[in-house]
Amino acid sequence: MCKVATSSNKESSNKESRIPNKVTPLSFVAGCFAGSVGTLVGFPLDTLKVFAQKKQYHASLSGSLLFRGCTGPVVSAGCIQAMNLGVYDNCQRFFCSHQSVSIPTPLSIVGFSAFNAGLLISFFTCPLQRVKIVQQLNGGHFNPIFRQLYREGSLYYGMTANVILESAGRALYMMAYVYLKRALASSNDTILNQTTSGATGHLAPEGLNADGHSGLNNHIFSQENCTDRIHLPLWARMFAGGFANTFSWSIIYPLDVIKSVQQAAPAGGRPPSNMLACARELLEEGGRLRLYRGYTYTLLRAGPVAGVLLPLFDLSLGALERHKV
């Protein structure tokens, strides 16, 4: 007969579940680090995607061409993702401030938090994306292009599509990521509990091994979002991030094509059509397939970027909170 874990372990687990969900600035630090690394990893495929969307092809693709225009996005990505993931994480903490950490955050709050974070950063990402696309297509340096586009008032071309992409797209992305992590964690916990109870003859409280320890040596532990404490191997987090990003892009990709076409208008040229008119023009040009041009590069990019970005955010935030940096 199996023995139940000691009462002291139960008391420790219950005490931990009553820890309040506090707003923290560490989310912004973790987001800054994860954002810069994720942008650098995916930038070459982002360049190929933009070429395909604008039907520009090059006989040879050098490293300098693939990374053309990366300085601005990589440097700014830290600030953008710090704002994005920091607002996302703290928004959940705010709404869950009176909820014990043992209760999973509702997916509706996950989506609402991601939507608000994306809405906020869209006002910053639109001009940065505009400059990046002009650089990728035509070359040039960030500062001169930014000043020229600012003078002519074209930094916010494609703003409507960008707002929808950043808000609704990020809501889909984060809800899928959290859902997959919970599903994988549920399966993983079942295997762990069976293995632990079979090897020791003890049943451990949720989140603890039979000896009362958290199992950090065997599995990555972090606070998923302030309320969900999840044990998951790194490969599982990377899988969840990559699949969630691929899923969200499959839905919102046509909007990205429209935005890219609008933002690719050359400096000093005539303004692009509005979002709906641009969509009609693209459909007339090549049918529905025109709205998915460059999609292959996005799929190839989605996995590695999300497989790095969100797990890196989870791990760095968990490390910062454990060490109270």
C-alpha positions in Angstrom: 0.0 0.0 0.0 1.3 3.4 -0.9 1.9 5.9 1.9 0.8 9.5 1.6 3.6 12.2 1.8 4.3 13.8 5.1 2.0 16.5 6.5 4.9 19.0 6.6 5.1 18.7 2.8 1.4 19.2 2.5 1.6 22.3 4.7 4.4 23.7 2.6 2.5 23.1 -0.6 -0.6 24.7 0.8 1.3 27.7 2.1 2.9 28.1 -1.4 -0.5 28.1 -3.1 -1.6 31.1 -1.0 1.3 33.3 -2.2 -0.3 36.5 -3.7 0.3 37.2 -7.4 2.2 40.5 -7.2 3.0 42.8 -10.1 6.7 42.7 -10.8 9.2 44.7 -13.0 11.2 41.6 -13.6 8.7 40.6 -16.4 10.0 43.6 -18.4 13.7 42.6 -17.9 13.0 39.0 -19.0 11.0 40.3 -22.0 13.8 42.6 -23.1 16.3 39.7 -23.2 14.0 37.2 -24.9 12.9 39.7 -27.5 16.3 40.6 -28.7 17.5 37.0 -29.1 14.2 35.9 -30.8 14.4 38.7 -33.4 18.0 38.0 -34.2 17.2 34.3 -34.7 14.4 34.9 -37.1 15.6 37.9 -39.1 17.0 36.2 -42.2 13.7 34.4 -42.9 11.8 37.6 -42.2 13.9 39.2 -45.0 13.0 36.4 -47.4 9.4 36.7 -46.5 9.3 40.4 -47.3 11.0 39.7 -50.7 8.4 37.1 -51.5 5.5 39.3 -50.5 6.8 42.1 -52.7 7.8 39.8 -55.5 11.5 40.8 -55.3 14.0 38.1 -56.0 17.8 38.1 -55.9 20.2 35.8 -57.8 22.5 35.5 -54.7 21.6 35.8 -51.1 24.5 36.8 -48.9 24.6 37.2 -45.2 24.7 41.0 -45.5 21.6 40.9 -47.6 19.7 38.6 -45.3 20.6 40.7 -42.3 20.1 44.1 -44.0 18.1 46.4 -41.8 18.4 44.2 -38.7 20.1 46.7 -36.4 17.0 48.7 -35.6 14.7 45.7 -35.0 17.2 43.8 -32.9 18.0 46.8 -30.7 14.4 47.9 -30.5 13.0 44.4 -30.0 14.4 44.3 -26.5 12.3 47.4 -25.6 9.3 46.3 -27.6 9.2 42.8 -26.1 9.9 44.1 -22.6 6.8 46.2 -23.0 4.8 43.4 -24.6 5.6 40.6 -22.3 5.9 42.8 -19.2 2.4 44.2 -19.8 1.1 40.8 -20.7 2.5 39.2 -17.5 1.6 42.0 -15.1 -1.9 42.4 -16.6 -2.6 38.7 -15.6 -1.1 39.3 -12.2 -3.4 42.3 -11.7 -6.5 40.4 -12.6 -5.4 37.3 -10.6 -4.2 39.4 -7.6 -6.8 37.8 -5.2 -6.5 34.3 -6.7 -4.2 31.6 -5.3 -1.3 30.5 -7.5 -2.6 26.9 -7.5 -5.6 28.0 -9.7 -4.8 28.3 -13.4 -5.5 31.6 -15.1 -8.6 31.5 -17.3 -7.6 31.5 -21.0 -9.9 34.5 -21.4 -7.6 36.5 -19.1 -4.6 35.2 -21.0 -6.1 36.4 -24.3 -7.2 39.7 -22.9 -3.8 40.4 -21.4 -2.0 39.6 -24.6 -4.6 41.7 -26.6 -3.9 44.7 -24.5 -0.1 44.3 -24.6 -0.3 44.0 -28.4 -2.5 47.0 -28.7 -0.1 49.1 -26.7 3.0 48.1 -28.7 1.4 48.5 -32.1 1.9 52.2 -31.9 5.7 51.6 -31.6 6.0 48.6 -33.9 4.3 50.2 -36.9 7.0 52.9 -37.6 9.8 50.4 -36.9 8.3 47.9 -39.3 7.9 50.6 -41.9 11.6 51.5 -41.7 12.7 47.9 -41.6 10.7 46.9 -44.8 12.1 49.9 -46.7 15.6 48.9 -45.6 15.1 45.3 -46.5 13.8 46.1 -50.0 16.0 49.1 -50.9 19.0 49.2 -48.5 20.1 52.2 -46.6 20.7 53.1 -43.0 18.1 53.3 -40.3 18.5 57.0 -39.2 18.4 58.7 -42.6 15.4 56.6 -43.7 13.6 57.2 -40.4 14.1 60.9 -40.7 12.9 61.0 -44.4 9.8 58.9 -43.6 9.0 61.1 -40.6 9.3 64.3 -42.7 6.9 63.0 -45.3 4.5 61.6 -42.7 4.6 58.0 -43.9 5.8 56.2 -40.8 2.3 54.9 -39.9 1.5 53.4 -43.3 -0.3 50.1 -42.6 -1.4 51.1 -39.1 -4.9 49.5 -39.2 -3.5 46.1 -40.2 -0.7 46.4 -37.7 -3.0 47.1 -34.8 -5.1 44.0 -35.7 -2.0 41.8 -36.1 -0.4 42.9 -32.9 -3.5 42.7 -30.7 -5.7 39.8 -32.1 -2.6 37.9 -33.3 -0.9 38.0 -30.0 -4.0 37.0 -28.2 -4.3 33.9 -30.4 -0.6 33.2 -30.0 -0.5 33.3 -26.2 -3.8 31.5 -25.7 -2.5 28.6 -27.9 0.9 28.6 -26.1 -0.6 28.5 -22.6 -3.2 25.8 -23.6 -0.5 23.6 -25.1 1.8 24.0 -22.0 -1.1 23.0 -19.7 -1.9 20.0 -21.9 1.7 18.9 -22.1 2.2 19.5 -18.3 -0.9 17.4 -17.5 0.5 14.5 -19.5 4.0 15.0 -18.1 2.7 15.2 -14.5 0.9 11.9 -14.9 4.1 10.2 -16.1 6.1 11.8 -13.3 3.6 10.8 -10.6 3.5 7.2 -11.8 7.2 7.0 -12.0 7.7 8.6 -8.5 5.1 6.5 -6.8 6.3 3.3 -8.4 9.9 3.9 -7.5 9.4 5.1 -3.9 6.1 3.9 -2.7 5.0 7.4 -1.8 2.4 9.7 -3.3 3.8 13.3 -3.5 1.8 16.5 -3.5 1.3 18.2 -6.9 4.5 20.0 -7.9 6.7 18.0 -5.4 8.7 14.8 -5.6 8.2 12.2 -2.9 11.1 13.6 -0.9 9.4 17.0 -0.8 11.6 18.8 -3.3 10.5 20.6 -6.4 12.4 18.5 -8.9 14.5 21.3 -10.4 17.3 19.0 -11.3 15.1 17.0 -13.7 12.6 19.5 -15.0 12.4 23.2 -15.8 10.3 25.0 -13.3 8.9 28.5 -13.7 5.8 30.5 -13.0 3.9 30.3 -16.3 2.2 33.6 -15.9 1.7 34.2 -12.2 -0.8 31.6 -11.5 0.2 28.4 -13.3 3.3 26.7 -11.9 4.3 24.2 -14.5 7.0 21.5 -14.7 8.0 21.0 -18.4 11.2 19.9 -20.1 12.7 22.5 -22.5 11.7 20.6 -25.6 8.1 20.7 -24.5 8.2 24.5 -24.0 9.9 24.9 -27.4 7.3 22.7 -29.1 4.4 24.6 -27.5 5.9 28.0 -28.5 6.6 26.9 -32.1 3.2 25.3 -32.7 1.3 28.2 -31.1 3.2 30.7 -33.4 2.6 28.5 -36.5 -1.1 28.2 -35.6 -1.6 32.0 -35.1 0.3 32.9 -38.3 -1.9 30.5 -40.3 -4.9 32.7 -39.4 -3.5 36.2 -39.5 -1.0 35.9 -42.3 -3.1 37.6 -45.1 -3.1 40.7 -42.9 0.6 40.6 -42.7 0.9 40.5 -46.5 -1.5 43.5 -46.8 0.5 45.4 -44.1 3.9 44.7 -45.9 2.6 45.8 -49.2 1.3 49.1 -47.7 4.5 49.7 -45.8 6.7 48.9 -48.8 5.6 52.1 -50.5 8.9 53.9 -51.4 9.9 57.0 -49.7 8.6 60.0 -51.6 6.1 57.9 -53.6 2.4 58.0 -53.6 0.6 56.7 -50.4 -0.7 53.1 -50.5 -4.4 52.2 -50.6 -6.2 51.6 -47.4 -6.4 48.1 -45.9 -9.6 47.0 -47.6 -8.7 48.5 -51.0 -5.2 46.9 -50.8 -6.8 43.5 -50.0 -9.1 43.9 -53.1 -6.1 44.8 -55.3 -4.1 41.8 -54.1 -7.1 39.4 -54.7 -7.5 40.8 -58.2 -3.8 40.4 -58.8 -3.4 36.8 -57.8 -6.5 35.5 -56.0 -6.4 34.1 -52.5 -3.0 32.6 -53.0 -1.6 36.1 -53.4 -2.5 36.7 -49.7 -0.3 33.8 -48.7 2.8 34.6 -50.8 5.9 34.1 -48.6 3.9 31.9 -46.1 6.5 29.1 -46.3 9.3 31.5 -45.0 7.0 32.5 -42.2 6.3 28.9 -41.2 10.1 28.2 -41.2 10.6 31.3 -39.1 7.7 30.8 -36.7 9.0 27.7 -35.1 12.6 28.8 -34.2 11.5 32.3 -33.1 8.7 31.2 -30.8 10.7 28.1 -29.8 13.3 30.6 -28.4 11.2 33.6 -27.4 8.6 32.3 -25.0 10.6 29.6 -23.4 13.5 32.0 -22.9 11.0 34.5 -21.3 9.7 31.8 -19.0 13.1 30.6 -17.9 14.7 34.1 -17.5 11.7 35.3 -15.5 11.7 32.3 -13.3 15.5 32.7 -12.7 15.1 36.4 -11.9 12.3 35.7 -9.4 14.1 32.9 -7.7 17.2 35.0 -7.2 15.3 38.2 -6.5 17.5 40.2 -9.0 
